[in-house]
Structures are given as structure tokens and as C-alpha cells.
Amino acid sequence: MMKKIYIYYPILFLGFVFCLDKVFTLEYFQKNFIQAGNTVYYTQRKSLFEKLIRDKDLEVKSLALAFGDSRAYPYSSMGIEQKLQKDWVLYNFSGPQAVPAYGLYWFEKIIKQGLKPKLVFYVVSPEGFDDTKGIFYDPFLKYGADDDFLLKYMDQISFEDRKKLFLDRLFAVRRINPDLKLFIKRFQEKKLSEYDPAFNTDYMVLNLKRGEQFAYTTFVNDPDRLEKDAVRIRNLYLSTFILGTTQFFFVEQFLKLAKENDVKVYLIWPKVYETYRKRYYELEMEKSWWPKIENLAKRYSAVPGGSKYTNFLRFILRRVPSIDYVFFRIYEIDDRRLLRF
């Protein structure tokens, strides 16, 4: 009998791995284990939400919100004309590769909390509407969505993504996705403290204000670098493109919620570098994707803004209920960031 105990080794090993995996369910790994890249933003937005709830400025100032992908990073109250800044607070819940559903996720939570913004900038990029690229699941569903959201919109999640989400819940390490190379690098550089949000540079930058990020903002562009980035990112996201239906559903839910709560929405197709924008025209985005966005905006009384109108807060807002005309200064944004999705 003892000679055959080896047949139990695989079972014992799996049991050990399963128990070891449970370590990653500890609160430390859920809230205080900061790595790099996308996860920094998706983790920080949770603390940003708590900051919004506690913000005493909202007792005397009007609330504006910005949602979208990385092209919405620079939206900030700093873009409001100086004399009007004292009247506004702008929170930025954008995220890298964030699909429109991510904006709805936070918008629902904010409304449910009893906080009603006067206006919202909802930045949507065509790339997020390709259901075949997998960016609905990773990063948003994997890192940004909670169980309540998943259950509520389960019928909008593909079977393949549901399987991945099931495995994420079964094995916590999948959601944490520890980066061994990053660990070695931080260990060698004696920067293990950067796993703590209090000492993580990227996290601290996002916490400086209200979620905005200006790291890619510049007054001088590098044309050669922009050209190379345009080709690289175009090949990554737009070499093939299939316009899906999933994210249109979430855009409509967002606009419907805004209309129900009398929130003015600016639905924005952000500006990108010219070489990259040509690919939009080759795919006839202005004839296929954008008209659908405009129709939704029209149906729910939102204000659509095409790429030809947008250059970071380059808007003269029309009259908002109980608010006079609001003017935003024009900023020159590094198109390299606007290329990135």
C-alpha cells in the first residue's frame, strides 16, 4: 500500500496549490498590492471613488466627471477657465484601454451614492467597440468590475469571457497576475516598497489631484516618434477591425441613466494623430461607427463631439441647467498619448 502512495502526489500537489492560491485573496493583495501598468489605474480608481464621496468641496461646488480610455487622462478642472475654477470640481475615472462599459460602471456607482454631476465628459474610441479584441474582459472585467456589475450584465458578456471570469474567481492568482520580472527588478533596485500604494510613484501621481494624468502632455511633439507610434498602434488595434454591438449597449445605458438624472453628457470621439486617423477613414468609421454614436446622443439629448472638434476640453459648453456658459481653455496635447488606447 505504501508503495502506491505516489499515485496521490498529484492530488496532494493540487491541494497545496489551491491552498497557496488562497493567499492572494487576503485584503493586502486585493487593496494594497500595486504592480505596474493597467492595474495601477484600476486599483487607484477605487480609492478615488472614496475620495469623491468624502469631498467637502462638493457642498459648494458643481461636480463634473470624465470617463473614457487613456485619451481622457488629461481631463481636469485645471482646464476650466481660471475665473470659473472656483465653481467646479472635476473627477477623472478614465482608465487604460477602458471600454465604454467601464464608464457606466463608475457612473452607476456615483449616482447610486447620491452624487449627481452637473455634466459628464464621456470619451469613446472606436477601438473599444471591436468585440473580437478581448479588451472588454482584459482589463475592465478582470481588474475593474465587481460581482454586482458582472451579475447585472451577465447577458452582455460572451461565453468565453464568462469562462475566464469563472477561473478568475476560482484561482485568485489569475486576477492578481503577479509579475515576476517586476518583482525581481524592484528587489534588485531595493524598491519593494512600491507595492504599497503610499510609496508607489504612479499611484501617488494619480492621487495628487482627482484622477487626471498629465505625464504625456507636452507643448512640442516629435514627428518621427509619432509616425512610428502611429504605425505600431494602428497595426495593434486597427489592422483588422470588426464593429461589435456590446459596447453600444453600454453607451445607451450610460446615456439613459444620465437623462433620467438630468445630467448633461458630452459624448466625445477624441482626436488622434493624423497618420493614425487616416486608418479611421480607411475603415470608414465616420460612416459606420460614428453615426451610431450620434444617433444615441440625439436620442438621449447628449452632445456629440467628433474628432475634428476635440483637442482636450476644446469645448464651449452650451447652457447647463442653472449654470451659465462654461468655457474651457485649449491645451495642446501630445498626440502620442492620444494615439495610445
Secondary structure by P-SEA (a helix, b strand, c coil): cccccccaaaaaaaaaaaaaaacccccccccccccccaaaaaaaaaaaaaaaaaccccccbbbbbbbccccccccccccccccccccbbbbbbccccccaaaaaaaaaaaaaacccccbbbbbbbcccccccccccccccccccccaaaaaaccccccaaaaaaaaaaaacccccccccaaaaaaaaaacccccccccccaaaaaaacccccccccccccccaaaaaaaaaaaaaacccbbbbbcaaaaaaaaaaaaaaaaccccccccccccaaaaaaaaaaccccccaaaaaaaaaaabbbbbcccccccccccccccccccbbbbbbbbccccccccc
